[in-house]
Amino acid sequence: MAWRCSGRSNSDLIRNMARQGIITSDRVSDAMAKVDRVNYVQRPGDAYQDSPQSIGHGATISAPHMHAHALENLLPYIRPGATVLDVGSGSGYLAAVLHHLVSPAPSPDNPNPPQGKVIGIDHIPELVGWSKHNLERDGLGAALQDGRIEMIVGDGRQGYIPAAPYDAIHVGAAAPTLPQALVDQLNAPGKMFIPVGIYSQSIWEVEKTVTGQVRKRELMGVMYVPLTDPDRQRNGA
């Protein structure tokens, strides 16, 4: 179970999520192993707790098991060379993991892998600035400079048209209803992982087929902070 996944280190945390069947693919495990959560939280001593944590400004970094669920769910669409949108990008943690999935480093077997793009969008300027600092501290300054990672201040409920369409969209806060703008910006084919609801929330999987047909499926009940405007978020409304 998710609450059993906390560890003493990043590798402990990942190993425990694999033991519980939350992480099932080597690609997700390897990408998460490349991004140490301690670089993306405010309380380093709690970095490997499998729980959401406050990062200030009314925002949280999601529990590790929810990031793992999202990555596994979206994995067929976050292949090398893909374009991904992370709405409510917060501390930049998931943008970093997504980067390693869509822009893998060269290897002897693949010296020139396709390079993708990750857009992180958050409406709190202080969080966007902090996320860039975190990414640079984690060795991803070059990806920020060359545009493979782009962290944007903006209203994620409206997506980010300049980089659309997106092969995958992750939303890290609960929308009261499914934002049509995000559905419109999904590639065909493409997939979105999004919490929806106010008092009763569920993760929705929204998949657009190659012909543009949109299929929606509820996956699990959750409790996320709301996807709202900056003033309401700061005030906890």
N, C-alpha and C positions, 0 to 999 in steps of 0.2 A: 504494500500500500504506500501511497505517496508520503504519508507522515513518517514512514520508516526510512526515508531516503536520505535524511541529513547525514553529513559526514564531517570528518576533521580536515579534509582537504578537497580540492576540486575533483581529483581523481576518485576519492571515496564517494563523493556525491554522484558522479557519473556511474560508477560501478554499482552503487545501490539502486539507481534508477533502472539499470539494465537487469539487475537481479529481480526486480519487481515487474519486469515486462513492460516498462514505460518506454525505455529506449530499446529498440529492436534492430536497428541498422548500424553497421559500422560507420557509415558516412556521418550520421548524427553524432555518434559517440566521438568520432575523431574530431569533428568540428567543435563540439563543446569542450573537448580536452584542450583545444588550442586557445580558449578564451577563459581566463581565470576570473571568476566572479568577484574576487576580492578587489579588482580594479574598477568595479562598477557599482559598488554599494557605499553607503555612508558609515556603516558600522562594520569594519573589517572582521571583528570577532564573530559576527553572525553571517559571514559571507556564504557559508556552506550549509546553512539551515534551509530545509525545504519548506519555506514559507514566504509569502509576500513581505516586502520590507519597504518602509517609507523612504523616499528619496527627496522629500521636501516638496513644497509648493502644491500639496494635495495629491501628489503622485506616488506610485509605488513601482518597484521592480517586481514582476510577477514571480510566483514560486517556481523554482527550477522544474518541477514536474510538469507545470503548465507550458513552459517553454519547450520542454521535450515533447509533450503531446502535439504542440503546434508544428514543430519541425518534422516529426514523423508523419503527421497528416499531410503536410504540404510537400514532402520530400520529392515526389515525382515531378513537381513543377519548379523546384529550386535546384535544378541541374546546373552544371557549369555553363556560363554564358547567359543565364536568365536575368531578368530584371524584376526586382522585388521591392515592394513598398511595406514599410513598418510604420503603422499609425500609432501615435503615442509612444515614440521611441525612447523617451525617458533618459536613462543613464547611458544608452548606446550599447548595452550588452547584447541584445538579440541582433542588432545590426552587425556587430562584430562576428557572431556565429554565422549569420546568413552570408556575410562576405566570404568566409572560408568555404562555404558550400558552392557559391556561384562563381567565385574567382580563385580556384585552387592554385597553390604554388606549383611551379614546374617540378617534374620528377623525371628520373631516368626513363620511365615508361612513357611519359607524356611531357616532353620538354616545352611544349607550347600549348597549354590547356586554354580553352575558351575563357574569357574574362567577362563576368557579368557586372551588374550594377545594383547597389542597394541604396534606396532612398529612405532615410529616417525622417519623420515629420512629427513635430511637437509644437503646441502653441505657447509653451512657456519658454521665452528666450533664455532664461537662466539655465534651464535644463539642456537646451541645445548647446549652449556654450560649454557646460560641464561635460556633456557627452563627447564633444570633440576633444576635450582635454583627456578624457578617459581613453578614447580610441588612440590618441597619440601616445599616451603612457603605455598602452598595450602593444605598441609596435606597429600601429596601422596608420601612421602619419602619411606615408607614401600613398596609401589608398585614398585618403582624404584629398591629398594634393592632386592626384591624377583623375579624381572623379569617380572611381569605382565605388566609393562610399560618399554619399552626400547627405548632410544633416541640415534640415530645413526648418525654419520657423514658419508655422502656418496652421491652418485649420484642417486637421487630418480628416474630418468628416466629409470634406470636399475632395479628398484625395490630392493628387499633385499631377495636373495635366501635362506639364512639360516633359515628363519622363514616361508617361503612359503610352501603350498599355502595359500592364504588369502580368507576368506569368504567375505570380503569387502575391497575395496581400495578407499581412498579419495585422490584427487590430488588438491592442493591448489594454483596452478599456471598453466598458459595456455601452453600446449604443441602445437608446430606447426602442428604436426600430432599425431595420436594415437600411443603411445609407445607400440610396440609389446611385449616387455619384461614384461610390466605390465599385458597385456592380458594373457600372458603365465602363470603368477603367480597367476591368479585368480583360486580359487577353482571351482569345478564343483559339485553343483551350487555355483555361486558367482556373485558379482556385483561391478562395479566401477562407481564413479561419478567424471568426469574429464572435465575441460574446454579445448577446442581444438580450435586452430586458431591463426592467427597472427594479421591482421588488423580487421577482422571480427571473433569474437569468439562466441562459443556456448558451453553450458554444454551438454556433451554426457553422456547418461546412457549406460553402456556396461555390458550386462548380459550374463553369461555363464551358460548354462543349465546343468542338471545332465549328459547329454550325451556328453557334451563338445561343443555343438553348441554355437556360439557367436552371439548375437543380439545387434545391436546398434540403439540408438534412440536419436535424438536431442531434448532437453527439452526447452531451453530458451537462448536468447542472453545475453552475459555478457561482462565484461571488467576486465581481471585479469592481473597481472604482468606476464611476460613470464617465462616458465619453461626452464631454460638455465643453462650454466656453471657458476661457482663462479665468475670468472673475469668479464664476461659480466654482471652479475647481479650487482656486486659492482659498475660497471661503468655506469649502467643504459642503457646498449645496448640491 
